[in-house]
């Protein structure tokens, strides 16, 4: 929110790597073995070997995820990209 609302359908795929400014889904396994997997939609600002830095809206501000082997990041496609609208 405000970019997507609960229940909105989004299409995420790894066909094109995400660039800074793209909306991305992040599947994060957690820092400790046994933690539940968490999923997020954020705006990618920067990706380094150690960190994935993003912007979020609610609450507004930056957020960082440790770039670990189990993390999965996919670009979110807009309807225009999917359907050529």
N, C-alpha and C positions, 0 to 999 in steps of 0.2 A: 504494500500500500504506500503511496498512491498510484504507482505504476501498474500494479496488478492487484486485484481484489481476491479474497478467499473464494475458491471455486473456479477462478478463471483457468481456462485451458491454455497452456503454453507448450511450444514445441522446442525441445532442446536436443542438440545433436553435436557430435564432434567432427562433422565433415569439414568445417572451417574453424581454425583455432580462434579463440576469443581475443579481441584487442581491447586496450584500455578504452573505456566509454561504453562497451557492450554490456547488456544485461546477461548474467550468467547464472546457471544453477551450480551449486556447490554441494556435493555429497561428502560430508566430513565424518570420518570414522571415530573421531575423538582422540584424546591424548593418551588414554590408558586402555590397555587391552580389556575387553569386556564392556566398554562403553557402548551405548546404543549409537547407531548411525544417525546423523542429523542432516537435514536438507534445508538449503537456503536459496533465495533468489536475491542477488545483489548486483551492483554496478561495479565492474572491474576497473580499478584505477591503476594497478601495477602488479606485476608478477615477477618475483625474483626466485633464486634457487632456494631461499629459506622461507619466504612469505608470499602469501596471496593477499594483496591489499585491495579492499573494496570500500564502496560508499553505500550507506543504507539510509532509508528515509524515516523509519519509525523504530526507535528514535533516530533523529538525524545525526549523522556523524560517520567517521571512519571506523572500519572494523578489519582486523587482520586474522588470517588463518595460517597456521604453520603448514608449509608445503611439504607434507609427508607422503610416503609412497602410496598410501591408501586413499588419498583425496582424489575426487573426480570433479573436473570442472568442464561444463559444456556451455556453449553459447546458446542463448535464447533467441529464436527467430521471430520476427514480427509477421503479422498477417500479410503485409505487403511483400515481404521476401518469400513467403510460402506460396502465395496465390497470384503474385504479380498485379496486385490491386493498386 
